[in-house]
Each structure stands twice: as C-alpha cells, then as structure tokens.
C-alpha cells in the first residue's frame, strides 16, 4: 500500500515506533504505550515535525491499534478507491459538460462526441483513409468538397439554419468548428433554467439534424432544405420544454426569446425565504451555541452560554490550528461543554448549525479522521444534555466568535459582555432584541 494512503490509529499503544511512524528506528521493541510514560526523554531524539502529533496522542487500552486506509471515510481498504488513487486521469474537455446532459437525448450526445472526435464519414474523411471518391456536397447549389467545417457551418443550408436561430437568440451564427459553436451557444452548463436548457440543446440538435438531412439526400434522394431542418429542431426543443422541469427561473428577456420559438414551458416554483431568530430556552436552563470555521487549512471555534433571559454567562473564542471545518465544529462543542462543567452548569441545551456534529453525537458514526476529536467530545457529553441542530441564522453570535479567533489566534474565555468585538456585539444585541435573520 502506498505510504500516502495509510495511517495508524493509536488505541492501546502496542505498536512499536518503527511500525507506527518510524522516528525511533533504533529500538524495534519500544512500543508507543511505554514511550509515552517517558516522552520527555524521547522527544529530543525525534524530529520536531512529530512533536505536536505525539503529545496529542491519547490511548484507549480497551481497543487495539489499527491501520487506517485514508482514501475512504470508514478507514477500510477499498480496491476501487486505491485504483482511482493511482490511475492517471485525463484532462477533462470543456465541451464534455456541454454535451453530456440529462436533457439532451443520448443519441444526440453520442453523435456530438463522434463529430468532436472527427469520427463521422464525411467525404474528406473517407479520402484521407485512402479511398478515392468524387466529393460533392449536397447542401449547396455550387459544388464544394464535403468536410465537417463546410457541411455544418459554411454551406448554404447550414448558414440559413444558424442564421434563423441566431436571430431569435441574438447570438452570432458564424462558426469555424463544433467546439467554437459550443463555446458561443452554450451558457454556464450548471445553470438549469428553461432558457439555458433550450439554448444548449438547440446547437446539438442543429448539428445532428443537418447530418440526418444530408444522409437522407445521399442515400434516399431528394433535396436538403433549411426549413425542414428548422422544423425538426423546433419539434425536439418543444418536447424538451414539456418533459424537463427547470430548477431555476428564466429572465423576462429570455422568456420572450422562448416565446418566439413557441415554447411556454413550466417555470420552477419560487422558493420563499424564512425568517429565523435565536430563541431563549425555558426558565432554569441554559443554552450553549457553538460554531466552527475553517480557512486556508486553519480552523477556529466559538461559543456562547446564555441563560433563559438571553444574558451572557460565558463566551469563548478559540484558535485550533490546522484542521477541517468538521473538526472545528465537533471540537467547539467539546470546548463549550467543558466550559459548562467548569462553571457547574448541568441543564444545558447545545445548539450547533452542523448536522454532522449532531448525528455524530447521536452515535451515527464519523469518518476515521474525526474519531479522535469525536472521542474528546463524547467525554464531555452527559445523559441530560440535549443536542439540536439549528440554522446558521440562529447561530450568528457563535459564528462571529469563531471568525474573531482568526484575529487573535489564541484561546479566550470571557464571563461578561465587556470588551466584546463590535461584530459580535451587534449579533448579540440582535438576538437579545429578538431580531430575525432572513434565510433564502
């Protein structure tokens, strides 16, 4: 197994140093449990990189040490994840996110993939394969050699089709290649409004319908006309507006452009926001609000303890160092409960805006990299504690206390409202007055 994809989790400490992290390779019989009792003697022999990690180790004799596979949340080895770790992923083409979409038929997406890889049998491609043929396009009155660029963009029929839809959508209709057309015609592919779906699918349907019309003329005879191609494209686009429900609203100008195509598809329901505010708890109980934050691989936590009237009992703002947001959320709950225990507060309701933290405390499990901080948190949990998840708009004071820790980069405990930062003070006064915050 690759060294980067493994890590040891110390529990009973029976692993030797060499098998665990290897800083003391001179003594293979020295276990972690034995060395931690005399760690001051061994630290000078170990690289300083390991000092902080070693000091933070807490052993649990009831469970054995185990090897963690770091590429999965459970820590259990997965051949699939290991293969994905080693394989070389190719560069993702920008056009792929504009072609492989759930509202574009698979046949059309497959054809777009073929034409982008020059895998359709136009005359010029056949000639380049060593098959001599007389090339004459069927899309122009004047004979011309048939290639991808001419057939789909420069021929008389193709230009008439592109001009027709270009005037409706107010988009240039002169293109040099398929990638050029995709880049001009398709907006942000992650936007799922009716307008974006129609405009993205139109360019794909135009190219495929030109090819279908060309093949009918070559093999069945007849005449290739721009009017027939436009009608086929409109039919498929109207079907798209009926079947697929958009997730985002189209603007008024975009709706007018769709109306010009005869598309009056359903619009998504407008999500109306809700007002949320901090609510004090019952008389005789206390409420602890905590929050964690992570920026540039550094994490912080903050929390505030208030009585049933909203008065401040204590607040803390802590800088945790390196870590993730989930690590900070769980650690902030542990620090807040430890502060409650030191003040002799028993009946406390804990509120956090992290659903992961609430589920973890309810023993639904956490990822392997959070097991250590989870164990610290569970040491502070009592049967009479109540843990609930709230929206961020109800947790603004704790959120601003966590962000304030990036400024002082230390651990601060305050037992009054004096010397409160301005942004924290503003959020506290809003909660005290019962002012709600809007959530979309």
N, C-alpha and C positions, 0 to 999 in steps of 0.2 A: 504494500500500500504506500502511496506517496506520502512523504513526511508532511506536506502541506494539508493533507486531507485527514489527519488523525490528531488526536489529543487525548491525554489521560485525565480522568476524573478521580481525584483522590478522596477515598472514603475511610477505609480502615488503615491506610498508610503502609501496607505490607509490600508495596512495590519498592524495588531498590532504585537508587538515584539514577543509575545508568539506564535502567529500563524506562524510567519516567521522563526525565528531561535531560539527563546526561551531564550536569555540570560537575559532578564528583565521580569521574570515571576511575579514579584511583582505588575506590573501595566498592566492590560489587556487592558486598554483604550488608552495606549500610542502607537500611530502609528509611522511608520518609518519616514514619512514626518515631523511630529512635532519634533521628537527627533534629526533629522539631523541638524536642526537650532541651537540646543544647545548640539551638540555631545560632546563637551569638558567636559560637566558636567556629561555625562552618561558613558563615556569610563572607568573611574575608577571602575564602577560597573559591567563591562563586562569582561569576560575572555580575556586575551591577544590574544588568538587564533583567536578571531573575529575582532580585531582592524583593521588590514590591509584591510580585506574584507569590513568592514563598511565604512571606509574612502573613498574607491574607488567607492562607490555607487553613480551613477548619475541618478536622477529621470526624468521622462518624464510624465507630467501631462495629456498629450493627450491620453495615453494608460493605461489600468488598469493592476494591478498586476496579475500575473498568475502563476499557479503551473506547473512545468516542470517535465515530465517523462524522466528521464535521460538515459533510455535504448534505445531511438530512437533519430535520428538526428533532427526530427521535434519537439520533445518535447511532442508529442501527445501519450496518453496511447495506448499500444498495448498488447492485451491478449497473443499473440504469444510470444513476447519478454519477457513478465512477466513470462510466463510458463518456457521458456528457462532459465530465471534468477534463478528460484527456483529448477528446476529439477536437479537431480544428474546424471551427465554424466559418463558413464562407461569409463574405461581406454581403449584407442584405441590400438588395437593389431597391432604390427609392420607388420604382414603378410597381413593385410587388404589392405594396399596401394599397395601391390604387386599382389593382386588377382583381385580387382575390378578396372579394367582399361578399357577404351573405345575400345581398340584394341583387347581385349580378349572377345570372344563370351560369352553372358550371361549364356548359358548352361554350359560352361566350368567354369566360375566364380562361378556359383551356386554349381557345383559339388565340386570345391575346398573348398567352405565354408562347405559343408557337410562332406567331409573327414577330414577337420581340427577339426570338432566337433565330429568325430568318429560316424557319422550318416549314414554309408553305411553298407549293410548287408553281411559282410564277415562272414565266418563260426564261428569264435571265438566270434563275437558279438552276433550271434544267440544263441550260447551255454550259454553265460553269461545271456541271458534273460530267461533261464530255459527251452529251447527247446533242447532236446538231439538229436544230429545228428552226423554222422560219418564225420569228417573233413578230406578232402584230396585235396590239391591244384592241379590245372590243369596246372600250369606253370613250373613244374619240372618233370624230369624223375623219381626221387625218391620221394615217398610220403612225404608230410610235412603238418602240421596243417596250415590252411589258416588264417592269420591275416593281418592287414594293413601293418605292417612292412615287413613281408615276401613277400606278394603279389606284393607290389610296389617297393621294394628296394633290397630284399635279394634272390628273386627267380632267376632261371637261365635265364628266358626270360627277366625279368626286368633288371638284370645286363648287359645283352647283349645290350639292348636299351640304357641304361645310358652310357655304355662304348662307343657306337657308336657316340653319340652326345658330350660326354665329350672329346673325342679325337679331334673333329672338333673345339670346342670352347676352348680347353685346360683348362678344368675345372675338378676337382676331381669328380668321379662318385660313390663314396661310401657314402651313407647317412644312417642315423638312423631313421629319421622321415620326415614328409612332411615339417614341419617348418624348419628343417635343410636343406632340399633341396632348399626351397625358399630363405633362407638366403645366401646360397652359389651361387646359379644360378642367382639370380636377382640383378642387379646393382642398382644404385640410381633410385628409381621409378619416380622421377620428370624429369629425362633426357629422351627426346623424339627423339632419333636418331633411324635409322632403325635397327642398331645392338642391341640396348637395347630392342626395341620392340620385335624383333625376339627371343632374348635370354630369355626374361621374359615369352613370350608366350610358348616357347618350353617346359619348365618344367611343365606348366599347361596342355598342350596338351599330353605330355607323360603319365602323371598320368591318365588322362581321357581315353586315348586310351587303356591303359593297362586294365582298368576296362571294357571297351566295349568289348575288345577281350576276356576277362575272361567270361563275361556274354554270349557271343555267344557260347563258348565251353560248358558251363554248360547247357544252355537251347536248343541249336540247334545242339550240337555235333561238331566234328571237332578237329583241332589241333591249339594250340596257338603258333604263331611264332613271333620272334623278327623282322623279315624282314617286315612282314605285318604292324606291329605297326609303324616301322620307316617310311614306305611309307605313311601311313595316316598322321603322324605328319608333314612330309615334304610337303605334299599337302596343309595342312591348313596353314603352315608357309609361303609358297609361295603366297597363296591367301592374306595373311596379307601384304606382301611386295608390292602387287599391289594396294590394296584398300586404305590403310592408308598412308598418306603422312607425312614424318617426319618433325620435326621442327628444328632439329639440325643435324650437319654433323657427319658422322662416320669417324674414323681414317682409314688410309690405311691398317693397320693390321686387323682391324675389317671388312673392305670390302673384304679382302682376305678370311676371315672365312665365310662370307656370300656367296662368290662365290663358296666355297666348297659345299654349300648346294644348289647351283643353283639359288640363289636369286640375282637379279640385279635390285633392286627397284630404284625409282627416288630419287635423293638427293635434299635437300632443296636449294633454291636459296641463294647464298651468299650475305649477307647484306653488302653493302659497306658503309663505314663511310663518313661523310661530314665535311668539314672544316667550322667553324663558327668564326666570329670575331665581335668585337664591332664596330658599325658604327656611326659616328657623325651625328647629325641632321642638318637641314637647317640653314642657317645664320640667326642670330637674335633670335634663340630659344635655349632652354636649355634641357638637358636630365638628368633625375634622375633615377639612377639604385639602386634598393633596394633588399635585400635578408634577409631571416630569417633562424634561425638554432635552433635545439633542441637537447640536450644531457642530459641524466640522469635526466629528468623531469625539467631541466632548459632551458630557451630559450634566444636567443640574436637576435639582428638585426643590419644591417649595410647598409649604402648607400653613394652614391657619386653624386654630382651635377657637371656637366661639360658643358662647352659652345660648340659652333659649331666647334671649333678647337681642342677640347679634353682637354682644360685647366681646372684645378680644381677650382671650385668656392667655394665649401664646401664639407666636408665629415663628417660622424658621425658613431660612433660605440657604441651601447647601449646594456646594460645587463638588460633584462626584468624580470628576476626572474623565478618563476615557470610558466610553460606553455607548450603548444604543438608547433609543427612546423608551423601549420596553423595559430595559434595565432600570432606567431612571424612574419610570412610573412605579415599578414594584418597590424599589429602594425608598422612594419618597413615602410610601405607605408605612414601611418599616420604621423609618425615622420619625414619622408623625406619631405612630403608636408608642414608640419608645419614649417620646416626649410626654405623651399622656400618662404612661406608667410612672414617670419621674414626678409628675405633678399630682399623682394619686387620683387621676380621673378614670373611673371604671366604665360608667354608662356612656358610651360614645358611639356615634354613627359616623362611619367613614364614607366619604363621597369622593370618587375619582372619575375622570372622564375616559379612563382606559377600560374598555370591556375585557381586554386580555387579562388585565390585573384582577378584575372581579372574578372571571372564570377560573383563573389560576388559584385564587384563594378558596374558591368553592371546590377545589381539588379536581378540576377538569384536566389538569396537566399543563406543562410548559415545555418549551424547547430545551434541548440539552444545555445551551449556553446561558440559560436563565435559571438553571436549577440551584446554583449557589445562592444568588440573591433571593430566590424564592424560599429557600431554606431559612435564610435570615429573617425574612418577612413572617414566615409561619411561626417562628419563635416568639413573636410579639402578639400573635392572634390569640384571643380568648373566646370562649364559647358565647359570651354575652355581647361580643362585638357584632355590629351589623354593617356589612359592606354593600354599598349600592353604586351603580353607575349613573352618572348624570351627564347632560350635555355640557360642552365647553362653555356655553354662555352662562351656565350656573356656577362655573368654577373659575371665574376671572381673577379673583384675588390670588388663589394658589398659582395660577398660570403666570401672573406677573411677578410673583415672588420667585418662581423658578427662573424666569428670564433675568431677574435682577442679579442672580448668582453669577452670571457671566461677567458682571461688572466688578464685584468684589472678590470673586474666586476664593471663597472661604466658606466656613460654616458659621452661621449667625442665628442666635436664638434671642428673641425679644418678647417680653411679657407685658407690653403696653403698646399703645398706638403712637407713642412718641418716636421721632426720628424715622418715620415711615416714608419711603420714597414716594415721590409725587404721583407716579403712575399707579402704585399700589394703593395709595391713599384714596385716589379717585375711584378705583374699583370698590374699595371697602365702603366708602360713603354711599355709592350707588346701591350696594347690597343692603346697607343699613336703612336706606330710604325706600327700599322695595322697587327700585327702578329696574325694568326688564331689559334684556338684550334680545335683538332680533336674530333669528336663525332661519336661513332660507331653506 
